[in-house]
Amino acid sequence: MADGQDLSIFVRHGTGGVAGMELAVDGMRCAGCMHAIERGLARETGILNARVNLALKRVTVEWREGALRPEAIVASLAALGFKAYPFLPAHEREAAQQEDKRLLRYLGVAGFASMNIMLLSVSVWSGNANDINPVTRDFFHWVSALIALPTAAYAGRPFFESALRALQAGAVNMDVPIMLGIVLALGMSVIVTLNHGEHAYFDGVVMLIFFLLIGRYLDQLMRRRTRDLAGNLAALKAETATRLGADGSSVIVPIAAIAPGDLVLVRPGERVSVDGLVEAGASELDQSLVTGETAPASVAVGERVHAGTLNLSGALTIRVEAAGAGTLLSEIDRLMAQAVESRSRYVRLSDRAARLYAPVVHATALATFLGWMLFGLAWHQALIIAITVLIITCPCALGLAIPAVQVVSAAALFKRKVMLKQGDALERLAEVDTVVFDKTGTLTLPEPGLSNLAAIAPDVLAAAGALAAASRHPLARPIAMAAGEPRPLETVREHHGLGLSATVDDVEMRLGSVAFCGAEAEAMAVSAAYPAASLIAWRHGARCAVFAVDQHLRPDAAASIRDLRTLGLDVVILSGDRAEAVVPLAEALGIAEFKAGQRPDEKIAELERLAAAGRRTLMVGDGLNDAPALARAHASMSPISATQLAQASADIVFLGEELAPVAASLRIARKARRLMVQNLWFAVLYNAVAVPIAIAGFATPLVAAVAMSGSSLVVTLNALRAGRQPAAVVREGSA
């Protein structure tokens, strides 16, 4: 963000004289950074509230109107050591890519330098230590210094910058002991070299930086910033509306200029921009993205419509009840923000441990130095032992324990057509005991199909498909697809609210409602066989047919539900669809616990009821009405066919038409969590053994660096086990 730029255009002006702004923040690494920012901003005069979202690396700041300018907030964050700028999705993606490249550059330099210094060390110590020429040894030490010092200054920047920011803000994070260990070890190595000593520790320092950068890069992969969830609502939010005057004139005005009581006109093909009552006209609305209802809803005078729904056929005149902030769409947006904020308080296990780890490391090293001084050891010898303690207790294994498992598990999930979006989702997914499914597009395929296709004659299907191809109606689409996407008939006439007609062989052909086609008798039989289906009739002279259009279950839905039960999970359906469509599906899958006609707030209320009962839920959904619930659930999954908002809200997205990835993800998550716990316990046990040895003076900084690096390798190798799954699971995920 250029200096002097006016940031007022990014400020939200709320009720009660409260202004707010959302900022993206660079450099947030752990819970210590989060607390430093919140404490630092809380001290600023005029700021009412500052909430940090560590998962999204953003901070939301609120202040009294006129109390300060937004530029002052950015300056305050800069004083705390954090670069901040108004959140913009494009800028966020670019910054994440630049950070990836930066870490890879540092990693490459550290790896290359580490190999060269290790070769020098081997050359020095390959023979008898007593036979080494001191001049040769000093020469190799100085060459190592010439490699190590600039390498540490360059490749160690991520740790130095993070540690200095934390110290500047009066906090301590897990990078502070790393920085101290690197600086003290380098300083001692230079002193030893100047005094012609035998042991310098340049190789250990560079190796330490190399392994720490591996952990930092793995962590960066799993902590990629997610796109702004609210930005995905833009496609549904109309910026303007056509307002009707008292004299019947119309004018297009910004949505902010629409007030309750105004009349607005919504033409066919336009998205409804307000909540209100239909004053004149009749039409059908596609409201699947808002309510989850699959069938187009017919609306007439006196019926309520919501912003975000799509007008399919006739023009509507709507009396405005709410526009902008008061609509159902804005309520979904609010619920989304609330749910995401509650999740942002989830502190990852490694960060919680690290908050206690850093001060313990410092206290242990200081106590070691003072203790050996009291026992009469020379100060430089006591300092070497303290440095050894500082290095051997650096939280490298702790830093790798979780990210390494996450990366390997993410690769295993990807092989099973599952994409992990949130790094901590594996932990939460492993704790799940209840799976909550949406119906439409989740348990069922995203596109409706013909349920009675086998009963339709091929020539009838071809003729009806050619007529259906001329329509954009969602119920005509399955007929055209079943017919193989034929060329649309010419001179097709549309009859408002009824259907289509065309003259074929001098005889009128119709496709539309049962009444429009005079197919009441045929419809009764089809309706009895498919009570939940929508009926589309076709007539050409004396020939008549009725198509049953319905949502079809995903091919492995029943098997997947059984598989989830074998894992000891309860299964629930929460659907915005009508009860007539939900009940037979729940019965077919053997799911006893289900609710139909659920609004977004009701879905969240049900999830909160389950949470209050001690149940941890996995929400699987695909619609806009599922997005707040996906964000509020303990963990969430969404099919790739879902709306952008649902995908952005979910922790995990899966590909294909099968539900097998749900059970496969749960198995992998449970194993991943076991490995995470094992790695964390190993880090604890490692320090329980290594620290006393270092305190007793039985190790050197070089040995400490090797031991610390070895602990990192152990947790990494253990993490690789996350990619090995039983053969049955592999077959299930790849079916």
N, C-alpha and C positions, 0 to 999 in steps of 0.2 A: 504494500500500500504506500503510495507516494506520500512524502511529507507534505503537510498542508492541505491534503484532500479533505473536502467537506464530507463528514460521515453522517450528517443529519438525515440523509435520504434513507439510511438503513435503520432508523429509530422507529420503534412501534409506539404509538401513543394510545395508552389504555385508558380505562375509566378511573375516576378518582384522582386525576392529575399524576398518574404514574406512567413514566416512559421506560422503555426497555429495548435491549439490543442483544442479539446473539453473535458471539465472536468465536471464530476458530482460533485455537491456541497451539502454537508450535512448542515442542519440548516437554510436554507432559508425559512422564514415564511411569509414575507409580502413585500410590496413595499419598506419599509425602508431598509431591508436587500439587496434588489436588488440595490438600489442607493448606499449603503455603499460599495458594491463590485465593482461597476463600477467606483465610485470615487476613491476608494483605488487603483485599478489597473491602473487607468489613471495617477496616480502620479508616477508610477514606470518607470524608465528610460528604453527605448527600446521597450516598449509595444505600438503598434500602435492603437489597438482597443480591447475593451472588451465588449461583448454583453451578457447580462444575459437573459436567458429564464426562467422566474419564473414558468411557467406552467410545464415545464419539469425539473426544478431545475438543469439546466446546464448553463455553461458559456463557450463561445467561445472566445479564446484569439488569437490575431495575433501580430507578432513581426518581426522585421528585422532579416534575417538569420545571425546568429553569434552574435547578440546583447546580447543574454542571453540564458541560458539553461532552459528547461521546468521545471526542479526541482525548479528553482527560483520562478516560478509562483505559484507552489503549496505552497512554503514557504511564499510567499506574502499573499496568501489567509489564511494560518494558522495564520499569524500575525494579520489579520483582524478578526480572530475568527471563520473561516470556514474551515472545513476539506474538502479537494478536492482530487480527484483521477481521472485518465483517465476513460472516460465513457466506461463501459462494461455492456451489458444487464444483464448477469448473476449476476454480482456484484450488479447491481441496484435492481434487484428483491430481492436479499438476504438482502440488506440494508433496503428496505421497510418493509419486514417481521419482521426484528429485531426491527424497530421503532414501529411497531404495538404492538409487544409483550412488549416492554419497556413501552409504554403508558398504556397498560392494567395493568401492574404490579403497576405502580404509581397510577392508578385509584383505583385498589383494595385496596392498602394500605390506600389511603386517605379516601375511603368510610368506611373501617373498623374502622379507627381512629375516623372519624367523628361521627359514631354511638356511640362509647364508650364515647367520650367526651360529647356528647349531653346527654347521660344517667347520667353522673356525674353532669352536669349543672342542669338537672331536679331534681336530688337528693338534690342539694344545695338549689335550689330556690322553692322547692315544698311547703315549709311552709312559715311562716311569716318571712320576711327579718330581722326584729328586734330581732327575737328569735334564729337566727342562731349563734351557737358557733363560735367565731372567729378562734379558733384552728381547728375546723372541716372544716370551710371555707378555711383556708389556706392549710389544708391537701388536700382537693379536688383540689384547685388551683395548688398545686405542682404536684399532680398526673396528672392533665390535661397538665401541662407543660412537664412532662416526656413523654407524648404521643405526644403532638403537636410539640415540638421542633424537634425531630428526623423525625417525619412525614413530617414536612415542609421542612426540609433539604433534605429529600429523594424524596418525591412526588412533591416538587416544583422545581426540577431540570430543567424540560423543560423551565420554565419561567425564572429562574435565569440564565441559560446558554444563552438563547436567548437575555435577557436584557443586560447581560454583554458583549456579542459580539457586540450588537448595540452600547453600550457606548464606547467600545474599538475602534470602527470604527468612532466615532464622530457622531453617529446618535441616534435617539430616535424612538423606535418602541412601539407597544401596550403592550409589556411585561414589559416595564420599570415601568409604574405606578403600575402594578400588583406586581412587586418585591418590590417596595418601600412600598406599602400598607402592604404586608406580613411582611416585616422586621420591619417596624415601629410599627405595631400592636403587633407583638411578643415582641419587645423590651419594649413597654409600659406595656404589660401584665406581663412581668418578673418584671419590676419596681414596678407595683402595688402589685404583690404578695410579693415582698421583703418588702414592706412598709405596709403589712397587709391590703391592700385596699379591698373594697367590690367587685369591678367589674374587672375581667380579661377577655380577649377576645380570649382565645385559641380556644374555640369552633367555633367562627366566622371565624377565620383564616383557620382552617382545612376545614370547610364547603366551604369557598371561593375557596380553592385549589381544592376541589372535583368537584365543578361545573365547574371551569375553565378547569379541565382535561377532563370533558365530552365534552366541546366545542372543545378542542384541538384534541381529538380522532375523533370526527365527522369530523373535518376539515381534519385530516390525511386520513380518508377514501375517501374523495372526491378529495384529492390532490395526489393520488398515481402517482408515476412517470410512464409515458408511455414508452414503449420500443423504442429504437432508430429506427426512421422511415427509415433511410438510410440502416440500417442493413437488412431490408426486401427485398432490391434489390439484395442481395447476390445470391439468387437462380437463378436470371436471368443473372447475370454477370459472364461470363466465365473467369476463371483465366488463361487459356492457349488457344492456337490456333495451328492448324496444318499448318505450313508455307511450301509452295512449293518452291523448288529451281529451278534454270534455267535448270538443267538437269533432272527435273521431280522428284527428290527425295523429301521426306517429312520429317519434323522434328517438334516435339511438343516444342513450346517455350512459355514463359510467355507472357501474353497479352501486357505487357509493352515493350516487344522487337519488337512488330509489328509496322511497320511504313507505312504511306500512300504510295501506289504503290506496296506493297507486294501482293503476291498471297496466299490465304489461302483456305484450303479444309474443307468443312463442310459435314460430312457424314449423312445419314438418321438417325433420332433419336437424333442428336446432336442439341444443341442450337447455333444459329449464334452468334459469338463473336465480330463482327465488323460491321460497316456500309460500304457498298460498292456496286459495280456493278457486276452482274453475268457475269463471263468471259466464263464459259463453264458449260454445264449441264442444267437440267430442274428438277423442283420439285414442291411440294406444301408446303406452310409455314402456320403454325398456328401462326397468329400474333394478336390474340384476346387480349392478355395481354398488348400489346404495343399500338395498334391502336383502339381496340374495334371492329374491323371487325370480324363478326362471321364465315363467310364461309372461308375455307382454300383458300389462294391465290396462284394461279399458277404463277410461276416465270420461266423465261427463260433467254437466253443470252441478255445482255444489260439492264436488269431490276434491280432496286435498292432494296437492302435488308437492314434490320436494326438489330442491336444487340438486343438480347433478344427474337427474334422470334425463333420458333421451326421448324426445318427441318423434314418434315413428310416422304418423299419418296426418291427421287433421290439425288445423290451426287452433290454438287455444288462447283465450283471453283470461288472464289470471289476476285475481285481486290479491295484492301482496300482503302477507302476514309478517314475513321476515325476509330481510335481504342482507347479504354480507355476513356479519357476525352472528346473527340469530338463527341461521338455517341449520337443518339437520346435517348438512355437509360440514359446516363449521363446528358443530358439536362433535362429529367424528374426529375432526382435526384436534379439538381440545382434548378428547379422550385419548387420542394418540399421544399427544405431548405429555399428558399426565401419566400414562402407562410407561412411556419411555423414561420419564424422570424417575419413577419409582425403581425402574431397573437399573438406572445409572448408579444407584447407591450400592449395587452389588460389588463388593470389593474382592478381587481375586485372591485366592489362597496364598499365592507366592508374594503378593504385595503386602498382605497382612503380616506374613512372617517377616518380610524384609523390614517393615517399620520397627520391629523389635530387634532385628538382626544387626542393623548398622550400629546403634549405640552399644550393644553388647560387644561387638568386634572392637570398637574404639576403647571401651573400658578394659577389655582383656589385654589388649596390646599395651596400654598405658600402665596397667597394674604389673604386667610382666617387666617392663622397663624399670619401673620404680623398685620392684622387688629385687631384681638382680643388682641394682645399684646399692640397695641396702645390704645385700650380701657381699658387697665389696668388689663386684665385677667392674672392670673399666667401662666408661660410659659408651664407648664405641662398640664394645662387645655386647653390652646390654641392649644397645639400639639395634644391632644386627638381629638379636633374638626377638626383639619387639617387631621388627619388620617381618621376620619369619612368621610370627603369629598373625600379623596383619594380612600377609599374603595367603597363608594356609587357610585362614578363615574367610577369605573373600567369597562372597556368595555366588560363585560361578555355577556350582552345581545347583544351587537353589534357583538361580536365574534360568538355567536350562531345563530344570525338572519338568515344568509344565509346558513351555513352548515347544520343546522337542517332541513330546508326546502329541501335542496338538498338530504339528506339521505332519507327522507320520500318520496319525489318525485321519487327517484331512485327505491325505493321498489315498488311504484305504477307502474312505467314503467316496472319493471321486471315481474310483474304479467301479463303484456300485451306483453310479449316476447320481451322486449326492454332492452338493456343493455347500461347504461350511462357510458361513458368513461372519459369525461371531466367535472369537477365540475361546470365550468362557462357556460357550454353549455345550461343550462336551461334559463339563462338570455338572451343569444343570440337567442335561438330558439323562445322565446316569442316575439322577435322583428321582426321576419320574416314576410315579406309581399309577397314574391315570392318563389315558389318551382321549382327548376330546376332538371329535371330528365335526367339521362342517359337512353338509351333504353335497350341495350343488358344486360340481367342479372338483370335488375332493374325493368323496366316496364314489361319485359318478364321474363319467368322462366330461370334459369341459364343454363339448358340443353335443346337443341333443341328436338323437337318431330315430329311425323308424323302427318301432317295436313290432309291427305286423308286416315287415317287408316280405316274408315268405308267402303271405296270402295275396300279394299284389301281382297281377299278371304283368309280364315284362313289357308288353306294348302299352299298357295303361301307365306303368311307371315312366316309360320313355316320353309319352305324351304329357303327363303331368309335370315331369321334370323340365321339359322345354318351356312350359308356361311358368313354372316356379323360378326358372333362371332369370326371368324378367323382373323379379321382385327382390327387394332388399329386406323383406319381412323375415325375422329370425325363425319363424316356423316354416317358411318356404325353403329355407336353406337346406335342411336335411333331405328334402325331397329331391332337390336339384343335385345334391351330392350323391344320393343313392342311385340316381339315374346316370351318373358319370359326367356331370357338368355339361349338359348338351347346349347347343346354340339356342339362345332365347328366341321365342316366336316374335315375329314382327307384328306391328299394329296391335299391341296389347293394350287393353283399356283397363284402367284402375277404377274400381268402385269404392268410394270412401267407406272405410269401416266394414266392408263386405268381402272383397277379394279382387280377382283379376278375371278378365275374359278376353277371348280372341276367337275369330272365325276361322275354322279349319274344315276344309272340304264342304264349304257352304253351310256348316253347322256350328253354332256357338259352343265353345268349350269354356268351362268355368273352373276356377280353383279358388277356394276360400272357405267361408264359414259353412256349417252344415245347412243352415237355412237358405243361404245364398245359392247353394247347389241343389236344394231340395232332396237332401240325403238323410232325412230324419230316421227312416227305417233302418238303413244300413248303419247309421251311427249308433243306434241302440245296441246292436250286437257287438260292435267294436268297443264301445264304452264299457259294456259288461265284462269284456275280456281284459281291457286295459283301463281300469277306473282312474288311474292317476295321470293318464296321458292327455295331451291336448289333441283335438281332432281337427283335421283339415280334409275337406271334401273335394272331390273332382267329379265333374259331369261333362259328358260329350254326347249329346242326344240322349239315347236310352241307356247308355252305359254310365255306370256310377261306381265310385270307389271312395272309401274313407281311410285316410292315413292316420295312424296313431303315432304322434311325435312325443317322445319322452326322453328323460335323462337315463342313460344306461350305466349300470355299475361298471367300475373299472374291472378288467378281466380277472384280477386276482384278489378282489376285495374280500370275499368270504375267507379265502385261505389266509390272507394277511390278518384278518380279525382273529382267526383261530391261533395264528402264530403269536400275536400279541398276548393272548390269554395264556399261552404256554410260558411266556415270560413273567407271568404273575401280575399282569396289568389289567385294570378295569377299563372298559371302553364306554364312552358316552357320545351321543350325537347332540349338537346344538346347531339348529338350522334356522335360517330366516325364511325358509320356504314354508308353504302351507302344509297343514297336518295331513291332508289327503295324499301328499307326495312323500312325506317323511315316514308315516306309519308302515306302509308295506315294505319300504326299504329296510327299516329297522328290524322288522319281522324276518325278512329274508336273510339278514346277516346275523340274526340271533342276538341283537343288542336290546336289552331290556330298558336301559336308562337313556331316554331321549326327550328333547323338547323342540317344538316347532314354533314358527312365527316369532323368532327371537330378534329383537332390535339390538343394535350395537351395545347400548348401555345395559341391556338385559344379559347379554353374553358376558360382559365384564362382571356384572353382579353375580352370575352363576359361578364364574371362575373364582371370585372372591369368597363365595360361600364354600366352595370346595377347598380353597386354601385355609379358611377358618376351621374346617373339619380336619386339617392336618394332611390334606392330599396335595401332591405336587403334580401339576398338570402339564402335559404336552398338548398344545393346541395345533391342529392341522387344518388349515383353511386356505381359501384362495380369493375371496371377494373383498371389496372395499369395506363391507360391513364386518368382516372378520379382522381387519387390520388392528383396531384397538385391542381386541382380544388376543391377537397374536403377540402384540407388544406387552400385554399384561400377564400372560401365562408364564409359568416357570421356565418353559422352553417352548419353541414353536418351529413348525415346518410348513412349507408352502410348495405346491407343485409349480413347475416352470410355466404352466399355462395361466397362473394367477395374474391378477392385476399388478401393475408396478408397485403400488402402495403396499399390497399384501406381501410381495416379495421383499420389499425394503424393510417391512416390519418383522419378517421372520428371521430366525437364527440360521435356518437351513433351507435350501431349495433343492428339490429333487426333480429329475428328468424322467420322461417316459410316461406311459399310460398305466403303470403298475404301482401298487402301494407297498410292494416288498421293501423298498428303501426305508420305510418307516421302522420296521422291525430290525432291519440290518443296522440302521443308525443307532438304535438303542443298544444292540449287542456291542457294537464298536465303542460306543460311549461308556458303557459299563466297564469294558476292559481298559479303556483309556484312563478312566478315573482310578482304577486299581493301580495302573502303572504310575500315574501321577503321585498317588499316595506312597507307593514304594520308593519313587525317586526322592520325595521329600524326606522320608524316613532315612533313606541312605545318606542324604545330605546331613541330617542330624547325627546319625551314627558316625559318619566320617569325621565330623568335627569333634565328637566325643572322644574319638581315638587320636586324631591328628593334633588337636589343640594341646592336650597334655604333653605330647612328645615335643611339640614346638616350644612350649613354655619351659620344659626341662632343658632346652638347649641342645637336643639331640638331632636337630635338623638345621639346614642352612636355607637361605632364601631360594637357592636353586632347587633344593629338594622340595621346599614348600611349593614352588611354582609347578614342579613336576607332579607332586601329589594333588595339587588343586586341579591341574589339567587332567590328570588321570581320573579324578572324580567326575569331571565333566564328560569324559569319554564313557564312563560307566553308565551315567544316566542317559546318555545319548544311545548307547547300545541297548539299554533296557527299553528305551522309547521305541526302537525299531520293532520290538515285539508287537506293537500295536497294529502293525500292518499284516500280521499273520493271523488269519481267521480260520475257523473250521471250514472244511470243504462244503458242508451243507449251506453255510451262510454265503459262500462265494457263488454257489449255484443259484441261491435265492436272489442275490443281488443282481446277477447277470442274466436272469431269465428273461 
